[in-house]
Amino acid sequence: MNTARLVKGDGQTFFLDGDVALATVPSLLAQSRELWAGDGDQVIDMSRVRRIDSSSLALMLEWARAARAGGGSVRFRSVPGQVLAVARLCGVETLLPVDSAGGP
């Protein structure tokens, strides 16, 4: 499994790149704290994700919670359909700020 990472894009956009799985979530969470420290409004673009599992949902919910706690926000773009399906199944879809214009 490849390492996942957050890559700074333009402005407040970050690209989630690589394989997002239970083994890579702790590293991604640490990277997010270093990159934006919850300041401002962020966009996480998931178009570069190669493989993903349900642990990504917990990561996304934590990012949304941390952003709100820091007085900012986070929006997700190009979220894989299987992640949205799991969010719907678990009843947490409304807790995820997803850009429908940027998604598949």
TORNUGU-940507 format. One record per residue: residue number from 1; residue in three letters; chain; x negated, y negated, z of N, C-alpha, C, CB in turn. Coordinates in pm, 1 decimal, decimal comma. Glycine has a CB too. Layout:
BEGIN
SITE num residuo cadena     n.px     n.py     n.pz    ca.px    ca.py    ca.pz     c.px     c.py     c.pz    cb.px    cb.py    cb.pz
SITE NUM     Ala      A        X        Y        Z        X        Y        Z        X        Y        Z        X        Y        Z
...
END
This chain:
BEGIN
SITE num residuo cadena     n.px     n.py     n.pz    ca.px    ca.py    ca.pz     c.px     c.py     c.pz    cb.px    cb.py    cb.pz
SITE   1     Met      A    -83,5    117,7      0,0      0,0      0,0      0,0    -88,1   -124,3      0,0     95,1      0,3    120,9
SITE   2     Asn      A    -54,6   -219,2    -83,2   -129,2   -344,2    -91,1    -90,7   -437,1     22,6   -105,3   -412,7   -225,6
SITE   3     Thr      A   -180,6   -526,3     54,6   -154,7   -625,1    156,7    -62,4   -732,1    100,9   -285,7   -686,7    208,0
SITE   4     Ala      A     31,5   -774,1    181,1    119,0   -884,5    143,1     59,4  -1013,4    196,2    263,7   -863,6    197,0
SITE   5     Arg      A     86,7  -1120,9    125,2     35,5  -1249,8    171,0    128,6  -1361,0    126,7   -106,7  -1274,4    117,9
SITE   6     Leu      A    117,3  -1472,2    195,6    187,9  -1593,2    157,4     89,3  -1681,4     82,3    247,9  -1667,1    282,2
SITE   7     Val      A    130,5  -1728,5    -32,6     45,7  -1813,2   -116,3    112,3  -1949,5   -127,4     22,6  -1749,7   -258,1
SITE   8     Lys      A     39,5  -2053,9    -93,5     92,7  -2190,2   -100,5    113,9  -2229,7   -245,1     -1,6  -2290,2    -30,9
SITE   9     Gly      A    232,9  -2276,3   -275,3    265,0  -2328,1   -408,5    269,5  -2479,3   -402,5    400,0  -2271,1   -460,4
SITE  10     Asp      A    353,1  -2538,6   -486,2    369,9  -2683,8   -487,4    455,2  -2728,3   -369,8    433,1  -2730,1   -619,4
SITE  11     Gly      A    421,4  -2840,9   -311,3    502,2  -2897,3   -204,2    514,5  -2802,2    -86,9    639,4  -2933,2   -255,6
SITE  12     Gln      A    637,2  -2772,1    -51,1    664,8  -2686,3     63,4    706,8  -2545,8     20,1    773,2  -2748,5    150,3
SITE  13     Thr      A    667,4  -2505,7   -100,2    701,0  -2372,8   -150,9    586,2  -2276,7   -124,5    733,3  -2378,0   -301,7
SITE  14     Phe      A    623,0  -2157,4    -77,4    528,3  -2050,1    -55,5    576,6  -1928,3   -131,7    511,7  -2019,0     95,5
SITE  15     Phe      A    484,3  -1856,8   -194,1    517,3  -1734,3   -265,6    482,0  -1615,7   -177,4    442,6  -1726,5   -402,0
SITE  16     Leu      A    576,7  -1526,5   -161,4    552,6  -1401,6    -92,0    501,6  -1304,3   -197,0    682,3  -1348,0    -19,4
SITE  17     Asp      A    379,2  -1256,7   -179,0    310,0  -1180,4   -282,2    265,7  -1045,4   -226,2    188,4  -1259,3   -336,4
SITE  18     Gly      A    297,3   -937,6   -298,1    250,4   -805,2   -257,8    362,0   -713,9   -212,8    150,0   -817,8   -148,2
SITE  19     Asp      A    325,3   -619,4   -126,6    418,1   -520,1    -74,2    462,6   -561,7     65,5    353,3   -379,1    -71,8
SITE  20     Val      A    592,5   -578,5     82,6    645,8   -617,7    212,5    705,6   -493,3    276,8    752,6   -732,6    199,2
SITE  21     Ala      A    641,9   -448,8    383,5    683,4   -326,8    452,5    651,9   -342,5    600,7    612,4   -200,6    393,0
SITE  22     Leu      A    695,9   -247,4    678,1    675,5   -252,6    822,3    529,0   -278,7    857,4    722,3   -122,5    886,6
SITE  23     Ala      A    437,7   -221,6    782,8    295,1   -237,8    812,2    242,2   -378,0    780,4    215,7   -135,8    734,5
SITE  24     Thr      A    307,4   -451,1    689,7    257,2   -583,2    649,9    331,2   -698,8    715,5    266,0   -597,7    501,1
SITE  25     Val      A    444,9   -671,9    778,7    524,7   -778,7    839,7    448,4   -855,2    948,1    651,4   -720,5    898,8
SITE  26     Pro      A    376,8   -790,8   1041,4    304,6   -868,1   1143,5    204,2   -967,2   1083,2    231,8   -773,3   1237,7
SITE  27     Ser      A    133,6   -925,0    980,5     38,0  -1013,7    915,0    108,4  -1132,2    848,3    -43,6   -935,9    811,5
SITE  28     Leu      A    220,7  -1105,3    782,3    296,2  -1212,9    717,8    348,3  -1312,8    820,1    412,6  -1155,3    637,3
SITE  29     Leu      A    393,9  -1263,6    932,5    441,9  -1352,5   1037,2    328,7  -1440,6   1089,0    503,5  -1271,9   1151,8
SITE  30     Ala      A    211,7  -1382,3   1110,5     95,4  -1460,4   1155,5     54,3  -1562,7   1050,2    -23,3  -1367,3   1187,3
SITE  31     Gln      A     55,0  -1523,1    922,4     20,2  -1616,2    815,7    115,8  -1734,3    812,3     20,4  -1544,9    681,1
SITE  32     Ser      A    243,8  -1708,5    831,1    341,9  -1816,2    825,4    319,3  -1916,1    938,2    484,0  -1759,6    832,5
SITE  33     Arg      A    282,7  -1866,8   1054,2    255,1  -1957,7   1166,5    136,1  -2047,2   1135,9    229,1  -1878,2   1295,4
SITE  34     Glu      A     35,1  -1992,4   1071,3    -83,5  -2070,1   1036,1    -56,2  -2167,4    922,5   -197,2  -1977,5    997,9
SITE  35     Leu      A     24,2  -2126,4    825,4     46,1  -2209,9    707,5    139,3  -2326,8    730,8     99,8  -2127,1    597,4
SITE  36     Trp      A    250,0  -2303,0    800,1    341,9  -2415,4    813,7    382,9  -2447,6    955,6    462,4  -2389,0    735,0
SITE  37     Ala      A    353,4  -2364,3   1048,5    379,2  -2391,8   1190,3    521,0  -2442,6   1216,3    279,4  -2493,2   1241,6
SITE  38     Gly      A    617,1  -2402,9   1132,8    756,2  -2440,0   1154,4    790,2  -2583,5   1121,4    791,6  -2414,5   1293,6
SITE  39     Asp      A    695,6  -2657,3   1064,9    719,9  -2798,3   1034,3    793,3  -2814,4    901,7    588,0  -2875,2   1030,6
SITE  40     Gly      A    895,3  -2896,8    902,0    962,1  -2935,0    778,5   1048,7  -2826,5    718,4    861,7  -2976,4    679,4
SITE  41     Asp      A   1080,1  -2848,5    593,0   1166,9  -2759,3    517,9   1082,8  -2678,6    419,9   1277,4  -2838,6    443,7
SITE  42     Gln      A   1093,9  -2546,6    427,4   1011,8  -2457,2    346,9   1098,0  -2378,8    249,2    932,8  -2361,7    436,5
SITE  43     Val      A   1036,3  -2336,9    139,9   1098,6  -2245,7     44,3   1006,5  -2124,9     32,8   1122,7  -2314,6    -96,5
SITE  44     Ile      A   1064,0  -2006,2     47,8    988,8  -1882,1     29,1   1039,0  -1819,0   -100,4   1005,8  -1783,4    152,5
SITE  45     Asp      A    952,2  -1812,9   -198,6    985,5  -1753,0   -328,1    938,3  -1607,6   -325,5    919,2  -1832,6   -447,7
SITE  46     Met      A   1031,2  -1515,8   -348,9   1000,7  -1373,3   -339,5    982,9  -1307,8   -476,4   1110,4  -1302,5   -263,5
SITE  47     Ser      A    963,5  -1386,5   -580,2    952,9  -1332,0   -715,6    825,4  -1251,2   -738,2    959,1  -1444,0   -815,9
SITE  48     Arg      A    726,1  -1265,4   -651,6    599,8  -1191,3   -666,7    593,2  -1063,7   -582,5    484,0  -1280,8   -629,8
SITE  49     Val      A    701,5  -1032,3   -513,7    704,3   -910,4   -431,1    705,7   -789,2   -522,9    828,5   -908,9   -335,5
SITE  50     Arg      A    614,8   -695,3   -497,0    608,6   -572,8   -578,0    695,8   -462,3   -519,8    464,3   -523,9   -589,3
SITE  51     Arg      A    680,5   -438,8   -390,9    762,4   -337,6   -321,6    811,6   -400,1   -192,5    680,8   -204,6   -293,2
SITE  52     Ile      A    929,7   -355,2   -149,3    988,1   -416,7    -30,0   1071,9   -312,0     42,2   1074,7   -541,9    -67,0
SITE  53     Asp      A   1077,7   -322,9    174,0   1166,1   -234,2    249,4   1251,5   -317,8    343,9   1084,5   -127,4    328,4
SITE  54     Ser      A   1331,8   -251,1    423,2   1428,6   -321,2    507,4   1363,6   -406,0    616,6   1521,8   -221,8    570,4
SITE  55     Ser      A   1237,1   -382,2    648,0   1170,5   -464,4    749,1   1160,2   -610,1    703,4   1030,5   -408,5    779,7
SITE  56     Ser      A   1168,4   -632,7    572,8   1164,5   -769,6    521,4   1282,6   -851,3    572,6   1163,7   -769,0    368,6
SITE  57     Leu      A   1394,1   -785,5    595,4   1511,9   -855,4    645,9   1484,3   -913,1    785,0   1633,3   -760,4    650,2
SITE  58     Ala      A   1421,0   -836,2    871,0   1385,1   -885,5   1004,2   1288,7  -1003,3    993,4   1322,2   -772,7   1088,8
SITE  59     Leu      A   1194,0   -995,0    901,8   1098,6  -1103,8    881,0   1170,1  -1231,1    834,5    991,8  -1062,4    778,3
SITE  60     Met      A   1260,3  -1216,9    739,3   1334,0  -1332,8    688,7   1419,2  -1396,0    797,8   1422,1  -1292,4    570,5
SITE  61     Leu      A   1484,2  -1314,0    878,2   1565,1  -1366,8    988,5   1477,3  -1438,9   1090,7   1643,6  -1253,2   1056,9
SITE  62     Glu      A   1359,4  -1385,6   1117,6   1267,1  -1451,3   1210,6   1219,3  -1584,3   1153,8   1146,7  -1360,2   1240,9
SITE  63     Trp      A   1187,1  -1588,4   1024,9   1146,5  -1715,4    963,2   1258,3  -1818,8    972,0   1106,7  -1693,4    816,1
SITE  64     Ala      A   1380,6  -1777,8    946,5   1494,3  -1870,8    954,5   1511,5  -1921,5   1097,8   1624,9  -1802,0    906,0
SITE  65     Arg      A   1500,5  -1831,2   1196,3   1513,0  -1870,0   1336,6   1401,2  -1965,7   1378,4   1511,8  -1746,0   1425,8
SITE  66     Ala      A   1278,1  -1933,0   1341,0   1163,4  -2016,1   1378,5   1171,8  -2154,2   1314,0   1032,4  -1947,4   1338,4
SITE  67     Ala      A   1216,9  -2159,6   1190,8   1230,4  -2289,2   1122,8   1332,7  -2376,5   1195,6   1272,3  -2269,3    974,5
SITE  68     Arg      A   1447,6  -2318,2   1229,8   1550,6  -2394,0   1302,8   1497,0  -2440,6   1438,1   1678,2  -2307,8   1322,7
SITE  69     Ala      A   1427,1  -2352,3   1508,1   1373,2  -2386,6   1639,4   1272,1  -2500,4   1630,7   1308,5  -2264,6   1703,1
SITE  70     Gly      A   1201,7  -2508,5   1517,6   1103,0  -2614,0   1497,5   1160,2  -2740,4   1437,0    993,7  -2564,2   1410,9
SITE  71     Gly      A   1292,7  -2743,6   1418,5   1355,4  -2862,7   1362,0   1353,8  -2867,7   1211,0   1288,8  -2983,3   1414,5
SITE  72     Gly      A   1314,8  -2759,1   1146,8   1309,5  -2755,6   1000,8   1406,9  -2654,1    945,7   1168,6  -2723,8    952,9
SITE  73     Ser      A   1378,6  -2610,5    825,1   1461,5  -2509,0    761,9   1375,3  -2426,9    666,5   1581,3  -2573,5    687,0
SITE  74     Val      A   1427,8  -2314,1    628,3   1363,9  -2231,5    526,4   1473,3  -2180,9    434,1   1282,7  -2112,6    589,9
SITE  75     Arg      A   1441,5  -2176,6    305,1   1532,8  -2121,7    205,5   1456,3  -2013,1    130,8   1586,7  -2233,3    107,0
SITE  76     Phe      A   1528,3  -1910,2     89,2   1467,1  -1797,9     19,3   1511,8  -1800,1   -126,1   1504,1  -1662,9     86,6
SITE  77     Arg      A   1416,3  -1779,1   -214,6   1442,6  -1780,0   -358,2   1398,9  -1645,6   -417,7   1368,3  -1898,8   -428,1
SITE  78     Ser      A   1472,0  -1598,5   -516,8   1440,7  -1473,8   -587,8   1435,1  -1354,0   -493,0   1307,4  -1487,4   -661,5
SITE  79     Val      A   1533,3  -1346,4   -404,8   1540,3  -1237,3   -308,4   1581,7  -1109,1   -381,1   1640,0  -1270,8   -193,3
SITE  80     Pro      A   1506,3   -999,8   -363,2   1543,8   -873,4   -426,9   1685,2   -830,0   -387,2   1443,2   -763,7   -389,9
SITE  81     Gly      A   1756,8   -777,2   -483,2   1894,8   -735,2   -461,2   1912,5   -635,5   -349,2   1949,1   -677,5   -585,2
SITE  82     Gln      A   1815,9   -543,9   -332,1   1830,4   -444,2   -226,4   1823,3   -508,1    -88,4   1722,8   -337,1   -239,8
SITE  83     Val      A   1749,1   -616,4    -73,7   1742,3   -685,9     55,1   1876,2   -753,3     83,9   1627,1   -790,5     55,7
SITE  84     Leu      A   1933,7   -816,2    -18,0   2064,7   -879,0     -0,3   2171,6   -775,2     31,4   2103,6   -957,7   -125,7
SITE  85     Ala      A   2161,5   -658,2    -30,4   2258,9   -551,2     -4,0   2249,8   -503,9    140,8   2236,1   -432,5    -99,8
SITE  86     Val      A   2128,4   -489,2    193,2   2111,5   -447,4    332,6   2163,1   -557,6    426,2   1961,8   -415,2    362,8
SITE  87     Ala      A   2136,9   -683,2    391,7   2185,7   -794,5    473,6   2338,5   -794,0    479,5   2135,0   -929,2    417,7
SITE  88     Arg      A   2402,9   -768,5    364,9   2549,6   -760,0    361,2   2598,3   -643,8    447,2   2599,8   -743,5    215,6
SITE  89     Leu      A   2534,1   -529,9    432,3   2571,9   -410,2    507,3   2560,8   -432,5    658,5   2484,1   -292,0    465,4
SITE  90     Cys      A   2457,8   -506,7    699,9   2435,0   -532,6    842,4   2515,3   -652,2    893,9   2287,1   -556,3    867,4
SITE  91     Gly      A   2581,9   -724,2    804,3   2661,8   -839,2    844,9   2581,3   -963,2    878,3   2743,8   -802,8    961,5
SITE  92     Val      A   2459,1   -974,4    822,7   2375,0  -1091,4    852,3   2348,8  -1177,9    729,1   2242,4  -1046,1    911,2
SITE  93     Glu      A   2417,9  -1149,7    621,1   2395,2  -1224,0    497,1   2412,2  -1375,1    516,6   2490,8  -1174,8    388,7
SITE  94     Thr      A   2509,2  -1415,4    596,9   2533,8  -1558,5    616,4   2424,1  -1626,0    699,1   2668,3  -1578,9    683,9
SITE  95     Leu      A   2339,7  -1547,8    764,3   2229,8  -1604,9    841,7   2106,9  -1633,5    756,0   2192,4  -1511,5    954,7
SITE  96     Leu      A   2108,8  -1585,5    631,9   1995,8  -1604,8    542,0   2026,9  -1715,0    441,0   1961,3  -1473,3    469,5
SITE  97     Pro      A   1952,8  -1823,7    447,3   1972,0  -1930,8    349,9   1905,3  -1894,1    217,7   1915,6  -2064,1    403,5
SITE  98     Val      A   1985,5  -1845,2    124,1   1934,3  -1795,3     -4,1   1972,8  -1893,6   -114,0   1989,8  -1652,4    -35,7
SITE  99     Asp      A   1875,3  -1929,1   -196,4   1899,4  -2011,9   -314,4   1954,1  -1922,5   -422,3   1770,0  -2084,9   -362,0
SITE 100     Ser      A   2080,9  -1932,0   -449,5   2139,9  -1845,8   -554,2   2088,9  -1883,7   -691,5   2293,1  -1854,6   -552,0
SITE 101     Ala      A   2052,5  -2009,6   -712,4   2002,7  -2052,5   -843,3   1868,0  -1989,7   -875,7   1991,1  -2204,1   -848,1
SITE 102     Gly      A   1788,0  -1959,7   -771,4   1656,2  -1904,9   -797,2   1650,9  -1754,1   -790,4   1559,3  -1961,4   -701,5
SITE 103     Gly      A   1760,5  -1690,6   -754,2   1759,8  -1545,0   -736,7   1796,1  -1473,3   -861,8   1853,1  -1504,3   -628,0
SITE 104     Pro      A   1776,5  -1340,3   -861,9   1810,5  -1261,8   -980,0   1961,4  -1247,1   -993,9   1744,5  -1124,0   -973,6
END
